[in-house]
Amino acid sequence: MVEDISASGIIEMRNKLKNESNPHTLEIKQVKKEKVEEQAIIEDALIFKESEMLQKYVVEKEKSDALGNLNKDKLLEIGKNICEEITND
């Protein structure tokens, strides 16, 4: 998956793969903008501790109205419990 399917580097790579490897099928898909933004949030959060990462992710999602009717505090509580369970296993 790529961010810009029309980028010259992607087109060149596609042509090179087709010519050199002769695959039966070759599919290159463009990532939806929403997924790119979410990936950026996750990458930014990787520098934090687990609890800080969870907090930052939920806050960013709340800013973009992606939480809908979900309760931010409840999500954080559930997320922290999951992290604790994984750490204790």
C-alpha positions in Angstrom: 0.0 0.0 0.0 1.3 3.4 -0.9 0.2 7.0 -0.2 0.3 8.3 -3.7 -0.2 5.7 -6.4 0.6 8.2 -9.2 4.1 9.0 -7.8 6.8 8.4 -10.4 8.8 6.1 -8.1 5.8 3.8 -7.7 5.2 3.7 -11.5 8.9 3.0 -12.1 8.9 0.2 -9.4 5.7 -1.3 -10.9 7.2 -1.4 -14.4 10.5 -2.8 -13.2 8.7 -5.6 -11.2 6.6 -6.5 -14.2 9.5 -6.6 -16.6 12.0 -8.4 -14.3 9.8 -10.8 -12.4 6.9 -11.3 -14.8 4.3 -11.8 -12.0 0.9 -13.3 -12.8 -0.7 -10.5 -10.9 0.6 -7.2 -9.4 -1.6 -5.0 -7.3 -0.6 -1.7 -5.8 -3.2 0.0 -3.8 -3.4 3.6 -2.5 -3.9 4.0 1.2 -6.9 6.0 2.2 -6.1 9.4 3.7 -7.7 8.4 6.9 -5.3 5.4 7.3 -2.3 7.6 6.6 -3.4 10.1 9.3 -3.9 7.2 11.7 -0.5 5.8 10.9 1.1 9.2 11.6 -0.6 9.3 15.0 0.7 5.9 15.8 4.2 6.7 14.7 4.2 9.9 16.8 3.0 7.9 19.8 5.7 5.3 19.6 8.1 7.6 21.4 6.0 7.5 24.5 5.4 4.9 27.2 2.5 2.6 26.7 0.1 4.7 28.9 1.2 7.9 27.3 0.8 6.4 23.8 -2.7 5.2 24.6 -3.6 8.6 26.0 -2.2 10.4 22.9 -4.0 8.1 20.5 -7.4 8.5 22.2 -7.0 12.3 22.4 -6.1 12.5 18.7 -9.1 10.3 17.8 -11.3 12.5 19.9 -10.1 15.6 18.1 -11.0 14.1 14.7 -14.5 13.0 16.1 -13.5 9.4 15.4 -14.7 8.3 18.8 -18.4 8.9 18.0 -20.4 8.2 21.2 -17.6 6.3 22.9 -16.5 7.6 26.3 -12.9 8.7 26.3 -12.3 7.9 29.9 -13.8 4.4 29.6 -11.7 3.7 26.5 -8.5 4.8 28.4 -9.5 2.6 31.4 -10.1 -0.5 29.1 -6.9 0.2 27.2 -4.8 0.4 30.4 -6.3 -2.8 31.7 -5.4 -4.6 28.4 -1.8 -3.2 28.6 -1.5 -4.4 32.2 -2.8 -7.9 31.3 -0.3 -8.2 28.5 2.5 -7.1 30.8 1.5 -9.5 33.5 1.4 -12.5 31.1 
